[in-house]
Amino acid sequence: MTPGTDVVGGIHTKAETPQSPTIGYLVSTWPRLSATFILNEVIAVERSGVSVRIFSVKDPDGEPVHPAVAQVAARVSYLSLPRHRKAAVHANLRVLCRHPGRYCQTLLYALRFRRRAILRSFFQAGYLTWDLLRDPVAHLHAHFAHAPALTAMLTHRLAGIPYTFTAHARDMYVETPSELLRAQAERAQAVITCTEYNRQHLARQIGPAANGKLHCVYHGLDLSQFTFPWPRVPAPEPPAILSVARLVEKKGLRDVIAAADILRRRGRCFRVEILGDGPLRQALEAQVKELGLSDRVQLLGTQTHDWVRRAYQQASVFVLPCVIMADGDRDGIPNVLLEAMASGVPVVSTSVSGIPELIESERDGLLVPPSNPPMLADALERLLSEPALGERLARTARDKIEARFAREQSAAQLLALFQRGGTRSAPAARSGDDSPDGHLGSCPAPARGHVGVRSRARGTAE
């Protein structure tokens, strides 16, 4: 090994030369406020000494940006169509001309799945392949089993780069059919998900193709961002019941409002603050108005990260009563439950999906059956009226988060899985090699200003 180089788990670190291998992250949208778990993961991987590039399937949608995005050193490249259609067409033509057999085989393979968006993912894979031939990464990791994982699989077929992917929630339960999940798993170095519940579901869906590839890696939290002050600063009266979520059905927010109505009729003193936005907002506002709860329940919209952290500190209870939708959509372990538990606010949720892996009822939180407002109201009332119970649950919860959900732990697990693919030496490409599983030979870089993936460094347009 040359002087000044270092290797972490077989992956070359930033101590090496600027040409050292890099991990490529393929995500739906970067940055995205509701995907702070990906942000935390990227930061932790970079801080372990591994270089990262980020490839975003979609352009940012203009929502507020988490302040920690500024900590990310990775260059960000956008693959979105139709915004970059001309560049994508040129890139695909170059890959086609250089390796026509492999390109056509991959296109025919993609068309087997008869997915509406398959051509978009294929052209994005060709676009990405041309970029990676000129600026390689050692390994691709995709977040979400739909478009990002599909694009990673097709890029693997085009460029021979090993890949892994993480499946989360709706992407694996609703949006990706079993046939496509199996295909993605067969070619992936590893398939990761954020709960043991999800891992078992994937094992059933994928079947023999899983072949020991399925791994549970919990989302990691930046504990330095969530202080645990005890005794807590007295919250302003009346005591606050807090919920932070996208306003969608699976979060169970209708049940929060229904439980608030029950608590009011029982004569309890409280206020409910719901932070977040989404398609259900008008329906929730109508429910609040219909029940005459406008003086008790506030829908405060999307707030800044600092605002949310203050809300955790001032809340008496945090509630997120998740449900399973009729189409099968559900949460894994919502990140806001981790944040609330790290912040010292006692939590109430439901025994849905992977949530019992985080919350042991009566030990570090309270769990109730889903879609049961009376039992939800009972749990909230207990915590409003028994501060000693809340403190006991909160202290145990913080201990669990520190022991099992720190982002450094999660990053170490992921890097070990990446090592299986990203650290193996790429086989030398043979002249004219069009095997679907071999690596393409490197291409000469085009003249400056020629076709390339549109990039940003630290979120600033290049």
Backbone hydrogen bonds, N-H to C=O, Kabsch-Sander energy under -0.5 kcal/mol:
donor,donor_aa,acceptor,acceptor_aa,energy
5,T,2,T,-1.2
8,V,11,I,-2.7
9,G,7,V,-0.6
11,I,8,V,-2.4
12,H,10,G,-0.5
13,T,6,D,-1.6
14,K,49,G,-2.1
16,E,13,T,-2.0
20,S,17,T,-2.1
23,I,51,S,-2.4
24,G,139,H,-3.3
25,Y,23,I,-0.5
25,Y,53,R,-3.4
26,L,24,G,-0.5
26,L,141,H,-2.8
27,V,25,Y,-0.6
27,V,55,F,-2.7
30,W,58,K,-0.7
35,A,32,R,-1.7
36,T,33,L,-0.6
38,I,35,A,-1.1
39,L,35,A,-1.4
40,N,36,T,-3.0
41,E,37,F,-1.7
42,V,38,I,-2.6
43,I,39,L,-2.3
44,A,40,N,-2.3
45,V,41,E,-2.6
46,E,42,V,-2.6
47,R,43,I,-2.4
48,S,44,A,-1.0
48,S,45,V,-0.5
49,G,46,E,-1.8
50,V,45,V,-1.5
51,S,12,H,-0.6
53,R,23,I,-2.3
54,I,75,R,-2.6
55,F,25,Y,-3.7
56,S,77,S,-2.8
57,V,27,V,-2.8
57,V,55,F,-0.5
58,K,28,S,-2.4
69,V,66,H,-2.0
70,A,67,P,-1.5
71,Q,68,A,-1.9
72,V,69,V,-1.6
75,R,52,V,-0.6
76,V,456,R,-5.0
77,S,54,I,-3.0
78,Y,454,R,-3.0
79,L,56,S,-2.8
84,H,80,S,-1.7
85,R,82,P,-2.1
88,A,84,H,-2.5
89,V,85,R,-2.8
90,H,86,K,-2.2
91,A,87,A,-2.4
92,N,88,A,-2.6
93,L,89,V,-2.3
94,R,90,H,-1.8
95,V,91,A,-2.1
96,L,92,N,-2.8
97,C,93,L,-2.7
98,R,94,R,-2.0
99,H,95,V,-2.6
103,Y,99,H,-2.4
104,C,100,P,-2.5
105,Q,101,G,-2.5
106,T,102,R,-2.4
107,L,103,Y,-2.1
108,L,104,C,-2.5
109,Y,105,Q,-2.3
110,A,106,T,-2.6
111,L,107,L,-2.2
112,R,108,L,-0.8
112,R,109,Y,-0.9
113,F,110,A,-1.6
114,R,111,L,-1.1
118,I,115,R,-1.6
121,S,117,A,-2.2
122,F,118,I,-2.4
123,F,119,L,-2.8
124,Q,120,R,-2.3
125,A,121,S,-2.2
126,G,122,F,-2.3
127,Y,123,F,-2.4
128,L,124,Q,-2.8
129,T,125,A,-2.7
130,W,126,G,-2.1
131,D,127,Y,-1.5
132,L,128,L,-2.6
133,L,129,T,-2.1
134,R,130,W,-0.9
134,R,131,D,-0.6
135,D,131,D,-2.0
138,A,22,T,-2.8
139,H,22,T,-1.2
140,L,162,P,-2.3
141,H,24,G,-3.2
142,A,164,T,-2.4
143,H,26,L,-2.5
144,F,142,A,-0.6
144,F,166,T,-3.2
149,A,144,F,-1.2
150,L,146,H,-2.5
151,T,147,A,-2.8
152,A,148,P,-2.3
153,M,149,A,-2.5
154,L,150,L,-2.4
155,T,151,T,-2.3
156,H,152,A,-2.4
157,R,153,M,-2.0
158,L,154,L,-2.0
159,A,155,T,-3.5
160,G,156,H,-2.5
164,T,140,L,-2.0
165,F,190,A,-1.3
166,T,142,A,-2.8
167,A,192,I,-2.8
172,M,169,A,-1.3
173,Y,169,A,-2.4
174,V,170,R,-2.4
175,E,170,R,-2.2
181,L,177,P,-2.4
182,R,178,S,-2.8
183,A,179,E,-1.9
184,Q,180,L,-2.7
185,A,181,L,-2.5
186,E,182,R,-2.6
187,R,183,A,-1.4
188,A,184,Q,-1.2
189,Q,163,Y,-3.6
190,A,163,Y,-0.5
191,V,213,K,-2.3
192,I,165,F,-3.0
193,T,215,H,-2.2
194,C,167,A,-0.8
199,R,195,T,-1.9
200,Q,196,E,-2.3
201,H,197,Y,-1.9
202,L,198,N,-2.9
203,A,199,R,-2.1
204,R,200,Q,-1.7
205,Q,201,H,-2.3
206,I,202,L,-3.3
207,G,203,A,-1.9
209,A,206,I,-1.0
210,A,207,G,-2.3
213,K,210,A,-2.9
215,H,191,V,-2.4
217,V,193,T,-2.7
217,V,215,H,-0.6
221,L,405,F,-2.7
223,L,221,L,-1.2
225,Q,222,D,-1.9
226,F,223,L,-1.5
227,T,225,Q,-0.5
230,W,228,F,-0.6
241,I,271,R,-3.2
242,L,240,A,-0.6
242,L,317,V,-3.0
243,S,273,E,-2.4
245,A,275,L,-2.7
247,L,277,D,-1.5
248,V,246,R,-2.1
251,K,248,V,-1.6
252,G,249,E,-2.2
255,D,252,G,-0.6
256,V,252,G,-1.1
257,I,253,L,-1.9
258,A,254,R,-2.3
259,A,255,D,-2.6
260,A,256,V,-2.1
261,D,257,I,-1.8
262,I,258,A,-1.7
263,L,259,A,-2.5
264,R,260,A,-2.3
265,R,261,D,-2.0
266,R,262,I,-1.2
267,G,264,R,-1.7
268,R,263,L,-2.4
270,F,268,R,-0.5
271,R,239,P,-1.9
272,V,296,R,-3.3
273,E,241,I,-2.5
274,I,298,Q,-2.8
275,L,243,S,-3.0
275,L,273,E,-0.6
276,G,301,G,-1.6
280,L,247,L,-2.5
281,R,278,G,-1.7
284,L,280,L,-2.4
285,E,281,R,-2.7
286,A,282,Q,-2.2
287,Q,283,A,-2.0
288,V,284,L,-2.4
289,K,285,E,-2.3
290,E,286,A,-2.7
291,L,287,Q,-2.0
292,G,289,K,-1.1
293,L,288,V,-2.7
296,R,293,L,-2.1
297,V,293,L,-2.9
298,Q,272,V,-2.7
300,L,274,I,-2.5
300,L,298,Q,-0.7
301,G,274,I,-0.6
301,G,276,G,-0.5
308,V,304,T,-2.3
309,R,305,H,-2.4
310,R,306,D,-2.1
311,A,307,W,-2.1
312,Y,308,V,-2.2
313,Q,309,R,-1.8
314,Q,310,R,-1.6
315,A,311,A,-1.3
316,S,240,A,-2.4
317,V,240,A,-1.7
318,F,346,P,-2.6
319,V,242,L,-2.8
320,L,348,V,-2.2
322,C,320,L,-1.7
323,V,250,K,-2.2
325,M,323,V,-0.5
325,M,329,D,-2.9
328,G,325,M,-1.8
337,L,334,P,-1.3
338,L,334,P,-0.9
339,E,335,N,-2.2
340,A,336,V,-2.5
341,M,337,L,-2.4
342,A,338,L,-2.4
343,S,339,E,-1.3
344,G,341,M,-0.8
345,V,340,A,-1.9
348,V,318,F,-2.3
349,S,366,L,-2.4
350,T,320,L,-0.6
351,S,368,V,-1.5
352,V,350,T,-2.0
354,G,332,G,-0.8
355,I,352,V,-2.1
357,E,354,G,-1.7
358,L,354,G,-0.6
358,L,355,I,-1.6
359,I,355,I,-2.7
360,E,358,L,-0.6
361,S,359,I,-0.7
362,E,365,G,-2.7
363,R,360,E,-2.4
364,D,360,E,-2.1
365,G,360,E,-0.6
366,L,347,V,-2.1
368,V,349,S,-1.9
372,N,369,P,-0.5
376,L,372,N,-2.2
377,A,373,P,-2.9
378,D,374,P,-2.0
379,A,375,M,-2.1
380,L,376,L,-2.3
381,E,377,A,-2.6
382,R,378,D,-2.1
383,L,379,A,-1.8
384,L,380,L,-2.1
385,S,381,E,-1.9
386,E,382,R,-1.6
389,L,386,E,-0.6
390,G,386,E,-1.8
391,E,387,P,-2.4
392,R,388,A,-2.2
393,L,389,L,-2.6
394,A,390,G,-2.5
395,R,391,E,-2.5
396,T,392,R,-1.9
397,A,393,L,-2.3
398,R,394,A,-2.3
399,D,395,R,-1.9
400,K,396,T,-1.9
401,I,397,A,-2.4
402,E,398,R,-2.5
403,A,399,D,-2.0
404,R,400,K,-2.4
405,F,401,I,-2.2
407,R,221,L,-2.0
409,Q,406,A,-0.7
410,S,406,A,-1.5
411,A,407,R,-2.5
412,A,408,E,-1.9
413,Q,409,Q,-2.0
414,L,410,S,-2.4
415,L,411,A,-2.7
416,A,412,A,-1.6
417,L,413,Q,-1.4
418,F,414,L,-2.9
419,Q,415,L,-2.1
420,R,416,A,-0.6
420,R,417,L,-0.8
421,G,417,L,-0.5
421,G,418,F,-1.6
422,G,418,F,-3.1
423,T,419,Q,-1.1
424,R,421,G,-1.1
433,D,430,R,-2.5
438,G,435,S,-1.0
440,L,159,A,-0.9
443,C,133,L,-0.5
450,H,447,A,-2.1
454,R,78,Y,-0.6
456,R,76,V,-4.1
457,A,460,T,-1.5
458,R,74,A,-1.1
458,R,456,R,-0.5
460,T,457,A,-1.7
461,A,459,G,-0.5
462,E,455,S,-1.8
